[in-house]
Amino acid sequence: MQQRVSHKEQQWRRPHAPVDPAYFGGYLNENYVELFSALGLGVREAYRIACNSFEASFVDETTQRGWERQLKSYFEGLREHD
């Protein structure tokens, strides 16, 4: 039985080209899926990893907080569909 996937989740799962020119042979989302599967990681870990990436970025704090709000809204939307 195939599970219904929300539009937001489809966007999250869609493979994107790597943004690092030195990174060859893979897609970021595919690597996340494999990593999460191998380590048994879940939604909480995905959220934390994404937040950590914002904190480690070189953008200003206002932009970081905006990204965090968007991420929080996205993950709250996932809970509504469970």
C-alpha positions in Angstrom: 0.0 0.0 0.0 1.5 3.3 -1.1 1.4 6.1 1.5 0.2 9.6 0.5 2.9 12.2 0.6 2.2 15.9 1.1 3.4 18.5 -1.4 5.8 19.9 1.2 7.2 16.4 1.8 7.6 15.8 -1.9 9.6 19.0 -2.1 11.8 17.9 0.8 12.4 14.5 -0.8 13.1 15.8 -4.3 16.8 15.3 -5.1 18.7 18.5 -5.7 22.0 19.0 -7.4 24.9 19.3 -5.0 25.9 22.9 -4.2 29.6 22.2 -3.6 31.5 21.8 -6.9 34.0 19.5 -5.2 31.1 17.1 -4.3 30.6 14.5 -7.1 28.6 11.4 -7.5 25.6 12.0 -5.3 22.6 14.1 -4.3 22.3 15.6 -0.9 18.8 14.3 -0.2 19.7 10.8 -1.2 22.6 10.8 1.2 20.4 12.0 4.0 17.9 9.3 3.3 20.7 6.6 3.4 22.2 8.1 6.5 18.9 8.3 8.4 18.1 4.7 7.3 21.5 3.3 8.3 21.6 5.1 11.7 17.9 4.9 12.5 17.5 8.7 12.8 14.1 10.3 12.8 12.3 13.6 12.5 13.8 15.1 15.6 17.3 14.5 14.3 16.4 15.9 10.9 15.1 19.1 12.6 18.3 19.4 14.7 20.6 18.8 11.8 18.9 21.5 9.8 18.9 24.0 12.7 22.6 23.3 13.2 23.3 24.0 9.6 21.7 27.4 9.9 23.8 28.2 13.0 26.9 27.1 11.2 26.2 29.2 8.1 27.8 32.6 7.3 24.5 34.5 7.0 23.4 37.2 9.4 21.4 36.2 12.5 18.1 37.7 11.2 18.3 35.5 8.1 19.1 32.5 10.3 16.1 33.1 12.5 13.9 33.5 9.5 15.1 30.1 8.2 14.5 28.6 11.6 10.9 29.9 11.7 10.3 28.4 8.2 11.8 25.1 9.3 9.7 25.0 12.4 6.5 25.8 10.4 7.4 23.0 7.9 8.0 20.4 10.7 4.8 21.4 12.5 2.9 20.9 9.2 4.3 17.4 9.0 2.9 16.6 12.5 -0.6 17.7 11.3 -0.5 15.0 8.6 0.5 12.1 10.9 
